Amino acid sequence: MTLFDGVYPFYLQQRKHFVFDVSTIIVIIVFLTFASSFLLIIPGIRGRARLYWMLRVLLSLVVGVVIVAVQFTGDWESGWVTANTSYKSFSSAMVKADIGLHVGLAGVNVTLVGNPVNQVNETINYNEHFAWSFDADYDHSYNEGLEKGLPSPILYVAEKFTTESPCNMHRQYRISGHYASATLWVAFCTWLISNMLFSMPVLVYGGYMVLITGAFMIFSLLSFSTVRNSLICPIQFGTASLLIDYGGSFWLTLVIGLLCFVAGITIVALHYFNSDLLKTFFDLHEVRAEDCQEMTEVYINPQFMSNARSPPQPSRISPGGM
């Protein structure tokens, strides 16, 4: 095969590398909008209630944005390896590149970055996504990659997750990812319920829902961790092996889940041992004082009171009227 403008004729086009996950950006922008809206209200709150209110809002928004954002991230598991490998099919050209594998709940990203980036008259910088969600066909995405002529290292790694691969990694990761995603959505629902309960004078039940939120976040981690119980196929590039371990999204979910446990236990404990401090933090004391003050301000009509205090005069009946 001959070169045409630096590209083999078999390949229809050169793929552009993937930069941002649009879904994650949308989630972050939405929660930042909510945070900005709440922060605009802070100047209208007086005293220490301003600090307490800001802490409650920001902590709640952090928990919510993490629960939703990790659904779309692709680094629940990740790994990198630097290796000398063949670049494309029908070519004997070898390149030195950093090969990365990033596993999310809905699919896998395979990254190929040249070291240096410019080699064999090309810019080697790829990040290809292969989805396995309910509305996606992983094998179809893999076959499209074959037709478009993706680099050999990307196809080699992606082939390990196909349904026809003897590694059976597709089934393991797909099922564990679905269960982890489902439990996270349940955690999101319990997070919404806890915020509604905190807006009412039933703080202890809000604390219970925060505990349940943390529990479902931990359950999602346990669901995803079940893939570790199965044998993982080795991914070899010559003498170098691509090994993957838990990524940023996994550890972030763990931290927020533990934070929910600490917050929930603290709220429940304060309810039973120091309810006054809990009511002060949630600004319930001031509300009740204002309500009592409004109820004690009674305006009395002096004319009405003078008439009420004077005894009624008996009526006189004249004898002629008998």
LUMVODO-896028 format. One record per residue (C-alpha): z, y, x; residue number from 1; residue in three letters. Coordinates in steps of 0.5 Angstrom, whole numbers, padded with zeros to 4 digits. Layout:
PT     Z     Y     X   k   r
PT     Z     Y     X NUM Ala
...
//
This chain:
PT     Z     Y     X   k   r
PT  0000  0000  0000   1 Met
PT -0002  0007  0002   2 Thr
PT  0002  0013  0002   3 Leu
PT  0000  0019 -0003   4 Phe
PT  0004  0025 -0002   5 Asp
PT  0010  0021  0001   6 Gly
PT  0011  0017 -0005   7 Val
PT  0009  0010 -0006   8 Tyr
PT  0004  0009 -0012   9 Pro
PT  0008  0004 -0015  10 Phe
PT  0013  0009 -0016  11 Tyr
PT  0012  0013 -0022  12 Leu
PT  0016  0019 -0020  13 Gln
PT  0022  0021 -0016  14 Gln
PT  0029  0021 -0019  15 Arg
PT  0033  0027 -0019  16 Lys
PT  0040  0026 -0018  17 His
PT  0046  0026 -0023  18 Phe
PT  0050  0032 -0022  19 Val
PT  0055  0033 -0028  20 Phe
PT  0057  0029 -0034  21 Asp
PT  0055  0034 -0040  22 Val
PT  0060  0030 -0045  23 Ser
PT  0066  0032 -0040  24 Thr
PT  0064  0039 -0039  25 Ile
PT  0064  0040 -0047  26 Ile
PT  0071  0037 -0048  27 Val
PT  0074  0041 -0042  28 Ile
PT  0070  0048 -0045  29 Ile
PT  0073  0046 -0052  30 Val
PT  0080  0045 -0050  31 Phe
PT  0080  0051 -0045  32 Leu
PT  0077  0055 -0051  33 Thr
PT  0084  0053 -0055  34 Phe
PT  0088  0055 -0049  35 Ala
PT  0085  0062 -0048  36 Ser
PT  0086  0063 -0056  37 Ser
PT  0093  0061 -0056  38 Phe
PT  0095  0065 -0049  39 Leu
PT  0092  0071 -0053  40 Leu
PT  0098  0070 -0058  41 Ile
PT  0103  0070 -0053  42 Ile
PT  0104  0078 -0052  43 Pro
PT  0106  0078 -0059  44 Gly
PT  0112  0073 -0058  45 Ile
PT  0119  0076 -0056  46 Arg
PT  0124  0074 -0051  47 Gly
PT  0125  0067 -0048  48 Arg
PT  0121  0064 -0054  49 Ala
PT  0115  0066 -0051  50 Arg
PT  0116  0062 -0045  51 Leu
PT  0118  0056 -0049  52 Tyr
PT  0112  0057 -0053  53 Trp
PT  0107  0057 -0047  54 Met
PT  0110  0051 -0044  55 Leu
PT  0109  0047 -0051  56 Arg
PT  0102  0049 -0052  57 Val
PT  0100  0048 -0045  58 Leu
PT  0103  0041 -0044  59 Leu
PT  0100  0039 -0051  60 Ser
PT  0093  0041 -0049  61 Leu
PT  0093  0038 -0042  62 Val
PT  0095  0031 -0046  63 Val
PT  0090  0032 -0051  64 Gly
PT  0084  0034 -0046  65 Val
PT  0086  0028 -0041  66 Val
PT  0086  0023 -0047  67 Ile
PT  0079  0025 -0049  68 Val
PT  0076  0027 -0042  69 Ala
PT  0077  0020 -0039  70 Val
PT  0073  0017 -0044  71 Gln
PT  0067  0020 -0041  72 Phe
PT  0069  0020 -0034  73 Thr
PT  0066  0015 -0029  74 Gly
PT  0071  0014 -0024  75 Asp
PT  0076  0009 -0027  76 Trp
PT  0074  0004 -0021  77 Glu
PT  0070  0007 -0015  78 Ser
PT  0068  0005 -0008  79 Gly
PT  0064  0007 -0002  80 Trp
PT  0060  0004  0004  81 Val
PT  0056  0006  0009  82 Thr
PT  0050  0001  0011  83 Ala
PT  0044  0001  0014  84 Asn
PT  0039 -0002  0008  85 Thr
PT  0032 -0003  0006  86 Ser
PT  0030  0003  0002  87 Tyr
PT  0025  0001 -0003  88 Lys
PT  0021 -0005 -0005  89 Ser
PT  0014 -0007 -0001  90 Phe
PT  0017 -0003  0005  91 Ser
PT  0020 -0005  0011  92 Ser
PT  0023  0002  0012  93 Ala
PT  0031  0002  0014  94 Met
PT  0035  0008  0012  95 Val
PT  0043  0009  0013  96 Lys
PT  0046  0011  0007  97 Ala
PT  0053  0012  0003  98 Asp
PT  0052  0007 -0003  99 Ile
PT  0058  0008 -0008 100 Gly
PT  0059  0005 -0015 101 Leu
PT  0063  0008 -0020 102 His
PT  0065  0004 -0026 103 Val
PT  0067  0008 -0033 104 Gly
PT  0069  0006 -0040 105 Leu
PT  0062  0006 -0042 106 Ala
PT  0058  0004 -0036 107 Gly
PT  0057  0004 -0029 108 Val
PT  0054  0010 -0024 109 Asn
PT  0051  0007 -0017 110 Val
PT  0050  0013 -0012 111 Thr
PT  0046  0013 -0006 112 Leu
PT  0046  0019 -0001 113 Val
PT  0042  0019  0005 114 Gly
PT  0046  0020  0012 115 Asn
PT  0043  0024  0014 116 Pro
PT  0040  0026  0007 117 Val
PT  0033  0027  0009 118 Asn
PT  0030  0021  0012 119 Gln
PT  0023  0017  0011 120 Val
PT  0020  0024  0009 121 Asn
PT  0024  0024  0003 122 Glu
PT  0031  0027  0000 123 Thr
PT  0035  0021 -0001 124 Ile
PT  0040  0023 -0006 125 Asn
PT  0041  0019 -0013 126 Tyr
PT  0046  0018 -0018 127 Asn
PT  0044  0013 -0023 128 Glu
PT  0048  0011 -0030 129 His
PT  0047  0005 -0033 130 Phe
PT  0051  0005 -0040 131 Ala
PT  0054 -0002 -0044 132 Trp
PT  0056  0002 -0050 133 Ser
PT  0055 -0001 -0057 134 Phe
PT  0049  0004 -0058 135 Asp
PT  0046  0002 -0051 136 Ala
PT  0042 -0004 -0048 137 Asp
PT  0044 -0005 -0040 138 Tyr
PT  0039 -0009 -0039 139 Asp
PT  0034 -0005 -0042 140 His
PT  0036  0001 -0037 141 Ser
PT  0036 -0004 -0031 142 Tyr
PT  0029 -0006 -0033 143 Asn
PT  0027  0002 -0034 144 Glu
PT  0030  0003 -0027 145 Gly
PT  0025 -0003 -0024 146 Leu
PT  0019  0000 -0027 147 Glu
PT  0021  0007 -0025 148 Lys
PT  0022  0004 -0018 149 Gly
PT  0029  0006 -0016 150 Leu
PT  0031  0005 -0009 151 Pro
PT  0033 -0002 -0007 152 Ser
PT  0040 -0001 -0006 153 Pro
PT  0041  0002 -0013 154 Ile
PT  0038 -0004 -0016 155 Leu
PT  0041 -0009 -0012 156 Tyr
PT  0048 -0006 -0015 157 Val
PT  0046 -0005 -0022 158 Ala
PT  0043 -0013 -0022 159 Glu
PT  0050 -0015 -0021 160 Lys
PT  0052 -0012 -0028 161 Phe
PT  0046 -0015 -0032 162 Thr
PT  0048 -0020 -0038 163 Thr
PT  0043 -0025 -0034 164 Glu
PT  0047 -0025 -0027 165 Ser
PT  0051 -0031 -0025 166 Pro
PT  0057 -0026 -0024 167 Cys
PT  0059 -0025 -0031 168 Asn
PT  0061 -0018 -0029 169 Met
PT  0058 -0015 -0035 170 His
PT  0062 -0018 -0040 171 Arg
PT  0068 -0017 -0037 172 Gln
PT  0068 -0010 -0036 173 Tyr
PT  0064 -0009 -0042 174 Arg
PT  0070 -0012 -0046 175 Ile
PT  0075 -0009 -0042 176 Ser
PT  0072 -0002 -0043 177 Gly
PT  0071 -0002 -0050 178 His
PT  0079 -0004 -0051 179 Tyr
PT  0081  0001 -0047 180 Ala
PT  0077  0006 -0050 181 Ser
PT  0079  0004 -0057 182 Ala
PT  0087  0005 -0055 183 Thr
PT  0086  0012 -0052 184 Leu
PT  0083  0014 -0059 185 Trp
PT  0089  0011 -0062 186 Val
PT  0093  0015 -0057 187 Ala
PT  0089  0021 -0059 188 Phe
PT  0091  0020 -0066 189 Cys
PT  0098  0020 -0065 190 Thr
PT  0098  0026 -0061 191 Trp
PT  0095  0030 -0066 192 Leu
PT  0101  0027 -0071 193 Ile
PT  0106  0029 -0066 194 Ser
PT  0103  0036 -0066 195 Asn
PT  0104  0037 -0073 196 Met
PT  0111  0034 -0073 197 Leu
PT  0113  0039 -0068 198 Phe
PT  0111  0044 -0073 199 Ser
PT  0116  0042 -0078 200 Met
PT  0123  0041 -0077 201 Pro
PT  0123  0034 -0076 202 Val
PT  0123  0034 -0068 203 Leu
PT  0126  0027 -0067 204 Val
PT  0120  0024 -0071 205 Tyr
PT  0115  0028 -0066 206 Gly
PT  0119  0025 -0060 207 Gly
PT  0117  0018 -0063 208 Tyr
PT  0110  0020 -0064 209 Met
PT  0110  0022 -0056 210 Val
PT  0113  0016 -0054 211 Leu
PT  0107  0012 -0058 212 Ile
PT  0102  0016 -0055 213 Thr
PT  0104  0014 -0048 214 Gly
PT  0105  0007 -0050 215 Ala
PT  0098  0007 -0052 216 Phe
PT  0095  0010 -0046 217 Met
PT  0099  0005 -0042 218 Ile
PT  0096  0000 -0046 219 Phe
PT  0089  0002 -0045 220 Ser
PT  0090  0002 -0037 221 Leu
PT  0093 -0006 -0038 222 Leu
PT  0086 -0007 -0042 223 Ser
PT  0082 -0004 -0037 224 Phe
PT  0086 -0008 -0031 225 Ser
PT  0084 -0015 -0034 226 Thr
PT  0078 -0015 -0030 227 Val
PT  0082 -0016 -0024 228 Arg
PT  0084 -0023 -0027 229 Asn
PT  0077 -0025 -0026 230 Ser
PT  0073 -0027 -0020 231 Leu
PT  0069 -0021 -0017 232 Ile
PT  0062 -0022 -0014 233 Cys
PT  0061 -0019 -0007 234 Pro
PT  0057 -0014 -0006 235 Ile
PT  0054 -0014  0001 236 Gln
PT  0049 -0010  0005 237 Phe
PT  0049 -0014  0011 238 Gly
PT  0055 -0014  0014 239 Thr
PT  0058 -0009  0010 240 Ala
PT  0062 -0010  0004 241 Ser
PT  0062 -0005 -0002 242 Leu
PT  0069 -0006 -0005 243 Leu
PT  0072 -0002 -0011 244 Ile
PT  0079  0000 -0013 245 Asp
PT  0082  0004 -0018 246 Tyr
PT  0079  0011 -0019 247 Gly
PT  0082  0018 -0021 248 Gly
PT  0081  0017 -0028 249 Ser
PT  0085  0011 -0028 250 Phe
PT  0091  0014 -0024 251 Trp
PT  0090  0021 -0028 252 Leu
PT  0091  0017 -0035 253 Thr
PT  0097  0013 -0032 254 Leu
PT  0101  0020 -0030 255 Val
PT  0100  0023 -0037 256 Ile
PT  0102  0017 -0040 257 Gly
PT  0108  0017 -0036 258 Leu
PT  0109  0024 -0037 259 Leu
PT  0109  0023 -0045 260 Cys
PT  0114  0018 -0044 261 Phe
PT  0119  0023 -0040 262 Val
PT  0117  0028 -0046 263 Ala
PT  0119  0023 -0051 264 Gly
PT  0125  0020 -0049 265 Ile
PT  0128  0027 -0047 266 Thr
PT  0126  0030 -0054 267 Ile
PT  0130  0024 -0057 268 Val
PT  0136  0024 -0053 269 Ala
PT  0137  0032 -0054 270 Leu
PT  0136  0030 -0061 271 His
PT  0142  0026 -0061 272 Tyr
PT  0146  0029 -0055 273 Phe
PT  0145  0036 -0055 274 Asn
PT  0141  0038 -0062 275 Ser
PT  0142  0046 -0061 276 Asp
PT  0138  0046 -0054 277 Leu
PT  0133  0042 -0057 278 Leu
PT  0132  0047 -0063 279 Lys
PT  0133  0053 -0058 280 Thr
PT  0127  0050 -0054 281 Phe
PT  0123  0049 -0061 282 Phe
PT  0125  0056 -0063 283 Asp
PT  0128  0054 -0069 284 Leu
PT  0135  0058 -0069 285 His
PT  0131  0064 -0069 286 Glu
PT  0127  0063 -0075 287 Val
PT  0134  0060 -0079 288 Arg
PT  0138  0067 -0077 289 Ala
PT  0132  0071 -0079 290 Glu
PT  0132  0067 -0086 291 Asp
PT  0139  0068 -0087 292 Cys
PT  0139  0075 -0085 293 Gln
PT  0133  0076 -0090 294 Glu
PT  0137  0073 -0096 295 Met
PT  0144  0077 -0094 296 Thr
PT  0140  0083 -0095 297 Glu
PT  0142  0084 -0103 298 Val
PT  0140  0091 -0106 299 Tyr
PT  0145  0093 -0112 300 Ile
PT  0143  0098 -0117 301 Asn
PT  0150  0102 -0118 302 Pro
PT  0148  0104 -0125 303 Gln
PT  0148  0097 -0127 304 Phe
PT  0155  0095 -0123 305 Met
PT  0158  0101 -0127 306 Ser
PT  0156  0099 -0133 307 Asn
PT  0158  0092 -0132 308 Ala
PT  0165  0094 -0130 309 Arg
PT  0167  0099 -0136 310 Ser
PT  0170  0095 -0141 311 Pro
PT  0166  0094 -0148 312 Pro
PT  0169  0099 -0153 313 Gln
PT  0171  0096 -0160 314 Pro
PT  0167  0099 -0166 315 Ser
PT  0171  0103 -0171 316 Arg
PT  0170  0101 -0178 317 Ile
PT  0172  0107 -0183 318 Ser
PT  0176  0105 -0190 319 Pro
PT  0171  0108 -0194 320 Gly
PT  0166  0103 -0191 321 Gly
PT  0169  0097 -0194 322 Met
//
